[in-house]
Amino acid sequence: MNLNRRRFLQSGTAASVLGSLSLGSVSAQTKAKRASEQAAKLAVAMDAPVLRTELFKQPVKIAAIELLKSGKHFLVRARSTDGAEGLAGAHDAVLETTYPILVKRIAPYFVGRDARELEKHLHGVYLKDSNYKWQGLPFWVCVAGVELAILDLLGKVAGQPLGELLGGVVRKEVAVYRASGNRGNAPEAEIEYLQKIVAETGAQAIKYRLGARMRYDDDSTKRDLALAPLVRKTFGEQMTIYADANGSYDVPQAIRIGRVLEAHKFRFLEEPVPFDYYDETKQVADSLKIPIALGEQESSLRSFRRIIETGTARIVQPDLLYFGGLTRSIKVARMAAAAGLECTPHMSGGGLGYLYIAHFASCVANCGPHQEYKGDGETLPVECATSSLKSVKGVMKIPRGPGLGVTIDPDVLKRAVVVTA
């Protein structure tokens, strides 16, 4: 052996270096083991059944799935061979364009099938006639409308609210946040609008928009930098504040604005970079203390699983309609829970989205402290015997009646016509 090498191996330096290498190897092994265990937990959560089929003693065979239109509103009606009926509001704005997908490719699949096997059918319709090639917002919005109508049907058959069907009720009311859809207005004008919507609902949380939607410029940056301190000063320390960039930034700008939000104690930053820039989103998440929220545009369960596994975001946000309904979204929430994360659903459009979010929150423990409440004039008119469906001092009671727990305005149904392709 070379003399210098022998002396090195006999020295304390060698022991220190070799010990360090050994510890590094153990650390790498430990990390790999933890990652493997985490992946296994997420796989179990993703595959675990959601619907409580033990609530049904007999098959609930679907006789018909119909798409209805009444004025600007789309509804889906599910009927069983025993005469039970479920009704749900669908995504009006999307279905104006995509309704043939629902009528031609989705509704026919469910007819004649047992509604108790809904989860199997959600995968079956995805595979039927290569529908997986259509995956994305247009396809899953249509599936969501059908799923919600079937869930309403099942709830009525079982005499249970959706929360009991989908795992069991864990809360009976939700604290809400109001969101501003404005972008590009002056900071003072945005403050005035935020004050208005807070006054309407008593909400103790708000969300407003940053950037210029999938881009930013000098004007949007000036607005972003001015608004953060102004919103905090106006509403005080007790107000929870969220911000949504809608993919407006690159990584340096996201970090720059994120640090301003951190300084003013915002609770999360949503979509700081374009939604499919996963590596860049993780760079932002790793550089900031403020939690990054992501998921509004996702259509794949496995994409959510990957987001959670890699730590790309600390708050996951399936859109209950874009993502295909409550069942798939609850699977995302369960994966998030397995990783110790929140799953705060996203709400697109008006319709009955606020109602679907309330039912989601009724059975999801890790849904976050506030749920979105639109409160706008686009809402489908319904009546509810167990809730005013209004935010009172920032809190809304969740309907407790069977299924969705609401009755759609009879006048809306009288005007409804069946949509054919």
C-alpha positions as CSV (number, residue, x, y, z in Angstrom):
1,M,0.0,0.0,0.0
2,N,1.2,3.5,-0.8
3,L,2.7,5.1,2.4
4,N,0.7,8.3,2.1
5,R,-2.5,6.3,1.7
6,R,-1.6,4.1,4.8
7,R,-1.0,7.2,6.9
8,F,-4.3,8.8,5.7
9,L,-6.3,5.7,6.6
10,Q,-4.7,5.6,10.1
11,S,-5.5,9.2,10.7
12,G,-8.6,10.7,12.5
13,T,-9.3,12.6,9.3
14,A,-10.0,9.4,7.5
15,A,-12.3,8.1,10.2
16,S,-14.2,11.4,10.0
17,V,-14.5,11.4,6.2
18,L,-15.6,7.7,6.0
19,G,-18.0,8.2,8.9
20,S,-19.5,11.1,7.1
21,L,-19.9,9.1,3.9
22,S,-21.6,6.3,5.9
23,L,-24.0,8.7,7.5
24,G,-24.8,10.2,4.1
25,S,-25.5,6.8,2.7
26,V,-27.8,6.0,5.7
27,S,-29.6,9.3,5.2
28,A,-30.1,8.6,1.5
29,Q,-31.5,5.2,2.4
30,T,-33.8,6.6,5.0
31,K,-35.1,9.2,2.6
32,A,-35.7,6.6,0.0
33,K,-37.6,4.4,2.5
34,R,-39.7,7.3,3.6
35,A,-40.5,8.2,0.0
36,S,-41.5,4.5,-0.7
37,E,-43.7,4.4,2.4
38,Q,-45.3,7.7,1.4
39,A,-46.0,6.5,-2.1
40,A,-47.6,3.3,-0.7
41,K,-49.9,5.4,1.6
42,L,-51.0,7.6,-1.3
43,A,-51.7,4.5,-3.5
44,V,-53.9,3.1,-0.8
45,A,-55.7,6.4,-0.3
46,M,-56.2,6.8,-4.1
47,D,-57.7,3.3,-4.5
48,A,-59.8,3.1,-1.3
49,P,-63.6,3.2,-2.0
50,V,-65.5,6.4,-1.2
51,L,-69.2,5.6,-1.6
52,R,-70.7,3.7,1.4
53,T,-72.4,0.9,-0.5
54,E,-73.6,-0.7,2.7
55,L,-76.3,1.9,3.0
56,F,-78.1,0.2,0.1
57,K,-79.7,-3.2,0.5
58,Q,-81.0,-3.5,-3.1
59,P,-79.6,-2.6,-6.5
60,V,-80.4,0.9,-7.7
61,K,-80.7,0.4,-11.5
62,I,-80.4,3.5,-13.6
63,A,-83.3,3.8,-16.1
64,A,-82.3,7.2,-17.7
65,I,-79.8,10.0,-17.6
66,E,-81.1,13.2,-19.2
67,L,-79.6,16.6,-19.8
68,L,-82.0,19.5,-19.4
69,K,-81.8,23.1,-20.2
70,S,-83.8,25.9,-18.7
71,G,-82.9,29.3,-19.8
72,K,-79.2,29.6,-19.2
73,H,-79.1,26.7,-16.8
74,F,-78.1,23.1,-17.5
75,L,-79.3,20.3,-15.2
76,V,-78.8,16.6,-15.2
77,R,-81.6,14.2,-14.2
78,A,-81.0,10.6,-13.2
79,R,-83.9,8.2,-12.8
80,S,-84.0,4.7,-11.4
81,T,-86.2,1.8,-12.6
82,D,-87.9,2.1,-9.2
83,G,-89.0,5.6,-9.9
84,A,-86.4,7.5,-7.7
85,E,-85.0,10.7,-9.2
86,G,-81.9,12.8,-8.7
87,L,-81.3,16.3,-10.1
88,A,-78.1,18.4,-10.2
89,G,-77.0,21.6,-11.7
90,A,-74.2,21.3,-14.2
91,H,-71.5,23.7,-15.3
92,D,-73.6,26.1,-17.5
93,A,-70.8,28.0,-19.2
94,V,-68.8,24.8,-20.2
95,L,-71.9,22.8,-21.3
96,E,-72.9,25.5,-23.8
97,T,-70.1,24.1,-25.9
98,T,-69.5,20.5,-24.6
99,Y,-73.1,19.2,-24.1
100,P,-72.8,16.7,-27.0
101,I,-70.1,14.9,-25.1
102,L,-72.5,14.4,-22.2
103,V,-75.4,13.3,-24.4
104,K,-73.5,11.1,-26.8
105,R,-70.5,9.7,-24.9
106,I,-71.4,9.7,-21.2
107,A,-75.1,9.5,-20.4
108,P,-75.7,6.3,-22.5
109,Y,-73.0,4.4,-20.6
110,F,-74.7,4.7,-17.2
111,V,-78.2,3.6,-18.4
112,G,-79.0,0.1,-17.1
113,R,-76.1,0.0,-14.6
114,D,-76.3,-0.2,-10.8
115,A,-75.8,3.2,-9.3
116,R,-74.3,1.6,-6.2
117,E,-71.2,0.8,-8.3
118,L,-70.8,4.5,-9.2
119,E,-67.0,4.4,-8.6
120,K,-66.5,1.5,-11.0
121,H,-68.6,3.3,-13.6
122,L,-66.6,6.5,-13.3
123,H,-63.6,4.5,-14.5
124,G,-65.7,2.5,-16.9
125,V,-67.0,5.6,-18.8
126,Y,-63.4,6.9,-18.9
127,L,-62.4,3.7,-20.8
128,K,-65.6,3.3,-22.9
129,D,-65.0,3.9,-26.6
130,S,-61.6,5.4,-25.9
131,N,-63.0,8.3,-23.9
132,Y,-59.7,8.5,-22.1
133,K,-58.5,10.3,-25.3
134,W,-61.0,13.0,-24.5
135,Q,-59.7,13.5,-20.9
136,G,-59.6,17.1,-19.8
137,L,-62.0,19.8,-18.7
138,P,-64.7,19.2,-21.4
139,F,-65.0,15.5,-20.6
140,W,-64.8,15.6,-16.8
141,V,-67.3,18.5,-16.5
142,C,-69.8,16.4,-18.3
143,V,-69.0,13.4,-16.0
144,A,-69.4,15.6,-12.9
145,G,-72.9,16.6,-13.9
146,V,-73.9,13.0,-14.2
147,E,-72.1,11.9,-11.1
148,L,-73.8,14.6,-9.0
149,A,-77.3,13.7,-10.3
150,I,-76.6,10.0,-9.5
151,L,-75.4,10.9,-6.0
152,D,-78.6,13.0,-5.4
153,L,-80.6,9.9,-6.5
154,L,-78.6,7.6,-4.2
155,G,-79.0,10.0,-1.3
156,K,-82.7,10.1,-1.7
157,V,-82.9,6.3,-1.9
158,A,-80.8,5.9,1.3
159,G,-82.5,8.9,3.0
160,Q,-79.0,10.4,3.7
161,P,-77.2,13.6,2.8
162,L,-74.2,13.4,0.5
163,G,-71.7,13.6,3.3
164,E,-73.0,10.4,4.8
165,L,-72.8,8.6,1.5
166,L,-69.3,9.7,0.9
167,G,-67.6,8.6,4.1
168,G,-69.6,10.2,6.9
169,V,-70.3,13.7,8.1
170,V,-67.5,15.5,10.0
171,R,-68.9,19.0,10.1
172,K,-72.4,20.6,9.8
173,E,-71.3,24.2,8.7
174,V,-68.5,25.8,6.8
175,A,-66.7,29.1,7.2
176,V,-66.6,30.8,3.8
177,Y,-64.3,33.1,1.9
178,R,-65.3,35.5,-0.8
179,A,-63.2,35.8,-3.9
180,S,-62.8,38.8,-6.2
181,G,-62.7,38.1,-9.9
182,N,-61.3,41.5,-10.7
183,R,-57.9,42.0,-12.3
184,G,-56.4,45.2,-13.6
185,N,-58.5,47.7,-11.6
186,A,-56.8,50.2,-9.4
187,P,-55.9,49.1,-5.8
188,E,-58.4,51.5,-4.3
189,A,-61.2,50.2,-6.5
190,E,-60.3,46.6,-5.5
191,I,-60.3,47.5,-1.8
192,E,-63.8,49.0,-2.2
193,Y,-65.0,45.9,-4.0
194,L,-63.5,43.6,-1.3
195,Q,-65.2,45.6,1.4
196,K,-68.5,45.2,-0.4
197,I,-68.4,41.4,-0.7
198,V,-67.2,41.0,2.9
199,A,-70.1,43.2,4.1
200,E,-72.5,41.0,2.1
201,T,-71.5,37.8,3.8
202,G,-69.6,38.6,7.0
203,A,-66.7,36.5,5.6
204,Q,-63.6,36.4,7.7
205,A,-61.5,35.4,4.7
206,I,-61.0,36.9,1.2
207,K,-59.1,36.1,-2.0
208,Y,-58.1,38.4,-4.8
209,R,-56.3,38.1,-8.1
210,L,-52.7,39.0,-9.0
211,G,-50.8,39.4,-12.2
212,A,-52.4,39.7,-15.6
213,R,-53.6,36.1,-16.1
214,M,-50.8,33.9,-17.5
215,R,-48.6,36.9,-17.9
216,Y,-47.4,40.0,-16.0
217,D,-46.4,43.5,-17.0
218,D,-45.3,46.8,-15.3
219,D,-48.9,47.8,-14.5
220,S,-49.9,44.5,-13.0
221,T,-46.7,44.4,-10.9
222,K,-47.3,47.9,-9.6
223,R,-50.8,46.8,-8.6
224,D,-49.6,43.6,-7.0
225,L,-47.0,45.4,-4.9
226,A,-49.4,48.1,-3.8
227,L,-52.4,45.8,-3.0
228,A,-50.8,43.4,-0.5
229,P,-50.0,46.0,2.2
230,L,-53.2,47.9,1.5
231,V,-55.4,44.8,1.8
232,R,-53.8,43.8,5.1
233,K,-54.0,47.4,6.5
234,T,-57.6,47.7,5.5
235,F,-58.9,44.4,6.9
236,G,-56.6,44.0,9.8
237,E,-54.7,41.0,11.2
238,Q,-57.8,39.0,11.9
239,M,-58.7,38.6,8.2
240,T,-57.4,35.6,6.4
241,I,-56.1,36.6,3.0
242,Y,-55.5,34.3,-0.1
243,A,-54.1,35.4,-3.4
244,D,-54.5,33.8,-6.9
245,A,-52.0,34.5,-9.6
246,N,-53.7,32.4,-12.3
247,G,-50.3,31.3,-13.6
248,S,-49.1,34.9,-14.2
249,Y,-45.5,34.8,-13.2
250,D,-42.1,33.2,-14.0
251,V,-40.1,31.8,-11.1
252,P,-38.2,35.0,-10.1
253,Q,-41.3,37.2,-10.2
254,A,-43.3,34.5,-8.3
255,I,-40.7,34.5,-5.5
256,R,-40.5,38.3,-5.5
257,I,-44.3,38.7,-5.1
258,G,-44.5,35.7,-2.8
259,R,-42.1,37.3,-0.3
260,V,-44.3,40.4,-0.2
261,L,-47.3,38.2,0.6
262,E,-45.3,36.5,3.3
263,A,-44.4,39.8,4.8
264,H,-48.1,40.6,5.1
265,K,-49.1,37.1,6.4
266,F,-51.1,35.8,3.5
267,R,-52.2,32.2,3.9
268,F,-51.6,30.8,0.4
269,L,-50.5,31.8,-3.1
270,E,-52.4,30.0,-5.8
271,E,-50.9,29.0,-9.2
272,P,-47.9,31.3,-9.1
273,V,-46.6,30.1,-12.5
274,P,-48.5,28.4,-15.4
275,F,-50.4,25.5,-13.9
276,D,-48.5,22.8,-15.9
277,Y,-45.1,24.1,-15.0
278,Y,-44.6,21.6,-12.2
279,D,-40.8,21.9,-11.8
280,E,-41.1,25.7,-11.7
281,T,-43.9,25.5,-9.2
282,K,-41.8,23.4,-6.9
283,Q,-38.9,25.9,-7.3
284,V,-41.2,28.6,-6.0
285,A,-42.6,26.4,-3.3
286,D,-39.1,25.5,-2.1
287,S,-38.1,29.2,-2.0
288,L,-41.0,30.5,0.0
289,K,-42.6,30.0,3.4
290,I,-46.1,30.8,2.2
291,P,-47.9,27.6,1.1
292,I,-48.4,27.2,-2.7
293,A,-51.8,26.0,-3.9
294,L,-52.3,24.1,-7.1
295,G,-54.7,21.8,-8.9
296,E,-57.6,23.8,-10.5
297,Q,-56.7,22.6,-14.0
298,E,-55.9,19.0,-13.2
299,S,-57.9,16.2,-14.7
300,S,-55.8,13.2,-13.6
301,L,-55.7,11.4,-10.2
302,R,-52.1,10.3,-10.8
303,S,-51.1,13.9,-11.5
304,F,-52.4,14.9,-8.1
305,R,-50.6,12.0,-6.6
306,R,-47.4,13.2,-8.2
307,I,-47.9,16.8,-7.0
308,I,-48.3,15.5,-3.5
309,E,-45.4,13.0,-3.6
310,T,-43.0,15.5,-4.9
311,G,-44.0,18.4,-2.6
312,T,-44.9,20.6,-5.6
313,A,-47.7,22.2,-3.6
314,R,-48.7,22.2,0.1
315,I,-52.4,22.8,-0.7
316,V,-54.1,20.8,-3.5
317,Q,-57.2,22.2,-5.2
318,P,-59.3,19.9,-7.4
319,D,-62.2,21.8,-9.0
320,L,-65.2,19.8,-8.2
321,L,-66.7,20.2,-11.7
322,Y,-63.6,20.4,-13.8
323,F,-62.2,17.3,-12.1
324,G,-65.3,15.1,-12.6
325,G,-67.2,15.4,-9.3
326,L,-67.1,14.7,-5.6
327,T,-65.9,11.1,-5.7
328,R,-62.7,11.7,-7.5
329,S,-62.1,14.9,-5.6
330,I,-62.5,13.1,-2.2
331,K,-59.8,10.6,-3.4
332,V,-57.5,13.6,-3.9
333,A,-58.4,14.9,-0.4
334,R,-57.5,11.5,1.1
335,M,-54.2,11.4,-0.7
336,A,-53.5,14.9,0.7
337,A,-54.5,13.8,4.2
338,A,-52.0,10.8,4.0
339,A,-49.3,13.4,3.3
340,G,-50.5,15.8,6.0
341,L,-51.7,18.4,3.5
342,E,-54.9,20.4,3.0
343,C,-57.3,19.8,0.1
344,T,-59.2,23.1,-0.4
345,P,-61.5,22.6,-3.5
346,H,-61.7,25.1,-6.3
347,M,-65.0,26.4,-7.5
348,S,-65.6,27.4,-11.1
349,G,-68.5,29.5,-12.1
350,G,-71.8,30.0,-10.3
351,G,-74.6,27.4,-10.5
352,L,-74.6,25.2,-7.5
353,G,-70.8,25.1,-7.0
354,Y,-71.1,26.6,-3.5
355,L,-73.5,23.7,-2.5
356,Y,-71.2,21.0,-3.9
357,I,-68.2,22.5,-2.0
358,A,-70.3,22.5,1.2
359,H,-71.1,18.8,0.8
360,F,-67.5,18.1,0.1
361,A,-66.4,19.9,3.2
362,S,-69.1,18.1,5.2
363,C,-67.2,14.8,4.9
364,V,-63.5,15.9,4.3
365,A,-61.6,16.7,7.5
366,N,-58.6,18.3,5.8
367,C,-60.6,20.7,3.5
368,G,-58.9,23.8,5.0
369,P,-60.4,26.6,7.2
370,H,-62.5,28.4,4.6
371,Q,-64.5,27.3,1.5
372,E,-65.3,29.5,-1.5
373,Y,-68.8,31.1,-1.6
374,K,-69.7,33.0,-4.8
375,G,-73.0,34.6,-3.7
376,D,-73.6,36.0,-7.2
377,G,-76.7,36.3,-9.3
378,E,-75.8,33.4,-11.6
379,T,-76.8,30.8,-8.9
380,L,-79.4,28.2,-9.9
381,P,-82.5,29.0,-7.7
382,V,-83.2,26.3,-5.1
383,E,-85.0,26.0,-1.8
384,C,-83.7,24.2,1.3
385,A,-85.5,23.2,4.4
386,T,-82.4,22.7,6.6
387,S,-80.3,25.7,5.6
388,S,-80.7,29.3,4.3
389,L,-77.8,28.6,2.0
390,K,-76.6,32.1,3.0
391,S,-73.4,33.1,4.7
392,V,-74.3,34.5,8.1
393,K,-71.3,36.1,9.9
394,G,-69.1,34.2,7.5
395,V,-70.6,30.8,8.1
396,M,-73.0,28.7,6.0
397,K,-75.0,25.7,7.3
398,I,-74.7,22.6,5.2
399,P,-78.0,21.0,4.0
400,R,-78.9,17.9,6.0
401,G,-81.7,16.6,3.8
402,P,-81.4,13.5,1.6
403,G,-79.0,13.8,-1.4
404,L,-78.1,17.4,-2.2
405,G,-80.7,18.5,0.3
406,V,-82.3,21.1,-1.9
407,T,-85.3,21.5,-4.2
408,I,-84.8,23.2,-7.5
409,D,-87.2,26.0,-8.3
410,P,-90.3,24.4,-9.9
411,D,-90.5,27.2,-12.4
412,V,-87.0,26.4,-13.6
413,L,-88.1,22.8,-14.2
414,K,-91.3,23.8,-15.9
415,R,-89.3,25.7,-18.5
416,A,-86.7,22.9,-18.9
417,V,-86.4,21.0,-22.2
418,V,-84.5,17.8,-22.8
419,V,-81.3,18.4,-24.7
420,T,-80.5,16.0,-27.6
421,A,-77.3,15.9,-29.6
